Amino acid sequence: MPTWAKAPDFADQPRTLARVRAGTAADRDDYLRSGLCPIQCGRCATWVLAKKNSPQHTSIQWTAEGIRQCAELAARAPGEVVETCPALQASIDAAARDGRLAMPQINGDRRAG
């Protein structure tokens, strides 16, 4: 009985498989690393890497040191999930507004979020 797959595995097409894998690696690298910019929190001076994907969507890459240094994250109870630091988000928004953090083009306009 055949197994179900969302996409073909290209096992019988090694060149196609190599192109698909290379494209997947490039997409992953673009999503995870491209456009990241160092931003410093105006409250506790923590540095993170941030990227504005749209006015509503911000990607933030934290370091272990940054998590320890952030006053908001350090104040959480053990096991408590904190979605973000408001002071850091304000610093990221300010960087987007003043052009230090690139924003994608939307309908030909550059918009900050």
C-alpha positions, 0 to 999 in steps of 0.5 A: 500500500503506498504511503501518503506524502504532502509533496513528492520525495524526488528519490528517483530524481537526484538533480531535482532533489538537490535543487529542492534541498538547496532552495529549502536551505536558502529559504530557511536562511532568508527567514531566520537570518536575512534582514536581522538588525541589532537593536538595543533596548532603551530600558535595560540596554539588552541587545537583540537581533530584530526584523520587521516582516510587516508593520504588524509582524516583528521577528526577534532573535534573543541571545541567552545573555539578552534573556538574562539581562532583560529586566522584564524577562528576569522578573518573570516567575519560574515557568511563566511565559512572557511574550515580549518586553514592552520596552524592547518592543518600543525600542524596535518600533522607534528604530523602524520609525527612524529608519534604523530597522528596515521595513518591507515595501507595502504598496510602494510605501515604506511604513513603520510599525 
